Amino acid sequence: MSAGGQSFSPRAVLTLLVLGAAAFIGALYFIGAGDSREIRADGGGHGAGTGLNGYAALAGLLSAQGHEVHNIRSKAQLSERNLLILTPPDVIDGKKLQRLVDDRRHAGPTVIVLPKWSAIPADRLPGSKARHGWVLLGGASVPHWPDFYDDISVGLAPLKGEPAWRGGGLSGALPDRSQVLSGRGAMLEPLVTTPEGAVLAGYINDGGIHPKLEAMAGTAEDRLGEDDTLYPVVMVFEPDLMNNYGLADRTRAMLALRILEAASERENLPVAFDLTLNGYGESDNLLTLAFRPPFLAATLCFLIAALVVGWRAFRRFGPPVASASGLAIGRKQLAAGGIYALAAVSTFAFGKRELATNGAALIQRAKRLHLLGAPYAALVRTRVAQALGLKPSADVALTERTIDQLLERRGAAPEFAAQAEALRQARGPHELLRRAHALREIERNLSR
């Protein structure tokens, strides 16, 4: 029973705890997620770019076709099983790119779209009313990637002849015929070519088995001894076949879908656009790692422990409990029945009157009741000796024998020494209480 009215009801406190916990969890989430906004309107040539050199239209087209599409900003996700589309910038560490591609050969197909255009954000030009993210295309250039498939050469030249490209059972034009990027190499199997035979898109033929790509390329391969566990690497040299500039044409959009479907061997793989090579990578923080194996188990144990502690704290909520009736004992009550009170006290009180109660509770919680027998026997012996007019003596046995002799002269049973010794030897609470009552009864008989 509470001592007074409660300032807050348990329901109000529970509401505060739930709201506080939700706010705390939300803060932890946003700390762990960091800046996870989509990078769209920056004019970059990547999967989130909305300019002519970006690939947001391709991502939207794939999503409309029912594919799961997402952008990758963590290097740890580059090794996941998916169809990864890389759109590196024109200057990059070729060894780093080669290592990334090689590490994925058993994880999933990789499509590399080479850069060509230098772009200027259109909204930064004086007097421009262009939308943020739109770009003006400048000159074209060949990417500089040393130590990345060095046996494949890349060239930039104007296009001659019609149609501009042919591949996958389709043919069509390019948005800009004056600057066309193409590749050449012994390991390169062409998928899309120009009338002059320049390769606009192809895949690396290095011993893997890729039936859909082979069918699209129109080649018949001797597959004896080849590795069927290798996923393909497709290189799109002419970015206007897949970027926003190129997908303005329906035929080129169909070609882009056919290339990606052949690369994935018609598997329903998630499609991921890499942003780490374009400078938008982010590293995992400790909070993010806490919710991933192998640290997830420890995190769950911590959360369960926190819930248990919180529940116990909520169950113990409330104002201080008043002293129970009948347990606030004074010096006389402690002498008469203190041991019984010790076993019943369960809370700590404050104030001079409750000093004895607090001490009793401490002894009871410490399980040291058996140590009270001798002090209580000495206390009663002193009072009985004073009542009989005996002088204080250091000899306990002599004093108790004298008390028994005086009790016998008064016609009472000489049991004080025996009861005092029994109290000193008692260990259990019931035995202590019984022996203490026996000594108390002898004292009460003397006072009558």
Helices and strands as residue ranges (DSSP letters): H 10-33, H 56-64, E 69-72, G 75-79, E 83-86, H 94-103, E 110-113, E 117-121, G 122-124, E 135-140, E 153-157, E 165-167, E 170-172, E 180-184, E 188-193, E 199-204, H 211-217, E 233-236, G 239-241, G 246-248, H 250-263, E 271-274, G 276-278, H 286-290, H 296-315, H 331-344, G 352-354, H 355-365, G 369-372, H 373-387, H 396-409, H 416-425, H 429-447
